[in-house]
Structure formats: C-alpha cells, structure tokens
Amino acid sequence: MTKEMAALKNRTSIDAEEEPPGRSSRMPIELDEEPPSTQLTYKSNFFRQVPEKDWNDWKWHFRNRITTVEELAKYLPISPNEQTQIRLVAAKYPLAITPYYLSLIHQFDKDDPIRKQAVPCYQEMAQGNMGSEDPLEEKRDSVVPGLVHRYPDRVLMVLTDVCPMLCRHCTRKREWQHGSWVRTPEEIDAMLAYIRSNKAIRDVVISGGDPLTLSTERLETVLSGLRSIEHVEIIRIGSRCPVVLPQRIDQELCDMLSKYGPVWLNTHFNHPNEITPEAARACDRLLRAGVPVNNQTVLMRGINDNLETQMKLNHGLLKIKVRPYYLFQCDEVQGTEHLRTPIETGISIMEGMRGHTSGLAIPTFVIDLPQGGGKIPIQPNYVLVQTKQELIVRNYKDRIVCYRNPKGSSVSGNGSRNGNGKKNWENNRLSQNQKPVSNPKIADDNRAFIRS
Ligand code: SF4
C-alpha cells in the first residue's frame, strides 16, 4: 500500500462520524405524510357544468383541448402583452392542454409547475437558436418510416405525433410543425415486417407522440401483430396519458392490454402536483391488468430542480405503486433551453437522495447523449481510489471506507467467462478516468474530475 493510501485509510477513523461542514442540504428532508394535494380548481370553478360522464370520458377531454390563446385567457389571467407573446410562440410551437391538466394549475401562480409545462412562454423563441431540432438523431436511425433501430435488441415504433397535451419540454417538438399524423396500416405492416425479419429484436417500444391517442382497436392491431412475432419478448408503451389524460386508461384499454402481456408502460410524471386521485386510479387499473408502470421524469429548471420536489415526487409515485425509473437531463432540444439545468443540479439531487431514502425511490439519472450516443447514467462519485486489491470509497455521509477485494483475486485473475469467451472483467473494465489516482490530495480535490 502506498503512503498516500495509508493516509487516506487513516482518515477513515478520524472522519468516520463527522458531518462535513456546509452539507446540511443533504440532511434528510422533512416530508409531509399527506398524499400530494389535488387542486381541482378549474373542475370546480370552470368546468362545474361539465357532467361527470363527460369529465370521465377521455374523448371529451381530447375534443375540448385548449388550443388557442383566446380560450386559454378564459381560464388564466394573461395580460394582453403575454397573449401576444404566446400567440407568437404558438405559431411555431402550438399549444394543446386537456381540461383535466388545466384543472391542476393554480390560477394566480405564474410559476406554477403545471402551468410551466403546459403554457407556451416567450423564451421558447427568444433562445430558439440554442440546441438542435433532433439532438438524439432519431431520423438518422430510422430503418423504415417510424421505426428507429439503434440498439441491436430493441426498436422504437413511433405511431403518431398526436399527444393529448403538448409539453413545452418535448424532445420531439420538431414534429409539431408538420401537423398531425398517424401511421397508415401499410406503414405499420412495413414496421412489423422489419421486426419479423430481424430475430435479434426482443424488445419493442411503442411511442409517439402518445400512442394511447390511437383508438383501442387500432392499438390492438399493432399489439397483436407484434405478438405474432415469436422473438418479440417485451412490449413497452410510452405514454403520458396517466398524467395529462388519466381518463384514457379505461377498462376497455386495460382489458385489451392484458391480452398481450408482457406489456410494460413507461409514463412521465414530473411534479408531485400531478399525482392526483385520477392519476392514481389510472395507474392502479394498469397494474390490475398486469401492466407494470415505470416513471421517467425530466429534470427542468423552475419546475422540479430541487431535492425536496424530487423526493416528494418519488415518494408519491411509490404510494401509487409506480416505480421511479429514470430522471432525465433535459435534452438539448431547440425551444427548451430555458428549462435546462446544469448537470451538477441533477448530481446534487441524486446525492441528496442516496442514503436518505430507500433505493426504490431513487431513479437513475441519465443523459440521453446528443448525436444518438444513447443513455448514460450519471451519479455522484463515491469511488475515491481504486487498485486491483481494494477500493477506497466514501458513503453518503462522506465517511471514507476501504473495501477489499477477495484475497488471491484481482481483475487480471481467473475471472469467469461470458458467452463470448471473454473474461467478464474485460467487458466491465473501468473507464480511463477511473484509473487509480496516485496522489490522494489530487484524488480528494478533484472528485469532479474523477467523476467526469
Ligand atoms: S406527451 Fe411526450 S411526446 Fe407528447 S408532447 Fe409531451 S413529452 Fe412530447
């Protein structure tokens, strides 16, 4: 062992129980035990006359979406100046809000997190030259229209660009300018034919737009087509309906989905105010139909970019039996620059959660890399020094601990072999920037470097 490592190990006993100064933000936060509140302000104030039968009908909500500034101004106090700005933005990036989602907005709060996700704002245009239209380069990886094949065993079927609500942070905002479209039966057949002829594909993600805007009958045609392909093991549906149009998750849909399992559903709650009794019922219906529900949150400035909101969101999701799956860094999409946060914000939120709540409540923080680089997980660095024999790590309280590898083993030893005949460690090797750092002073001062 080097002198420096010995010095670091000695620190273990000194620092063990000390809470470092200035880290009080990582103390466990107080969370209220009440389920997240539901402010059905507009249902009571503005949609009071709507019969329950209509309010519970997803097609009524879809037909009655708020799509113009004039309609929006009937519900929200919007100054004439702001109306002009919204009109300008909406000419490029349209607006569409379901009455249900509108009902969750606090009328007089301009910073309301639901409002910020739904109502156009001038910064979408003012910073419109930042980012790119298609940072994930989905078009490049399209093998037939609507089918993205980037990873060998997975494909993405984009069935429509229609969504119940147009989220201001949407990665596929570029599609809004081309009007509404739904894939034709011929296009669906071409996608199915491609999947059928590629036996490596075992996992199909159905997305959009929101694929649950299709009729249940039309969706069933796609699912039954996929289920007729033997090598397709898993079907995943990406839908924000449980959040913005929970009425869509009706019994007819759930009965249909239950016939084609395993079907998983990934949804998209971003804020605890979205976890309403209606949303909870929608998720419960899916679960009872045998459809596990995971959540993918997008981290957004001024909406959910703090530890308290994220904790409350994830605890609320677990209460409705939805698993927090991913926390996404907001993509570099044109028209969303004002919502993006520095990477450090996400890392510090992750650090605030790890150790302070159960692992089940902690999503994986990921960046979906530009240029179609795929998703990579980002987390605080807990490994300070690594050799073949041992690791020196810090825990969530900054306690430094040495973890020893089994005696007689090393990464260059007799590792087991995988299916390719390679030793497992060869596939799992550390990245260059996680190589042992010889000087512990550097290791300690440059945690950000080790992390990056
Ligand atoms: S539901 Fe998804 S695809 Fe539709 S607008 Fe929102 S983020 Fe975009």
Boltz pocket constraint, residues with backbone or C-beta under 6 A from the ligand:
constraints:
  - pocket:
      binder: B
      contacts: [[A, 162], [A, 163], [A, 164], [A, 165], [A, 166], [A, 167], [A, 169], [A, 170], [A, 171], [A, 172], [A, 208], [A, 209], [A, 210], [A, 239], [A, 240]]
      max_distance: 6.0
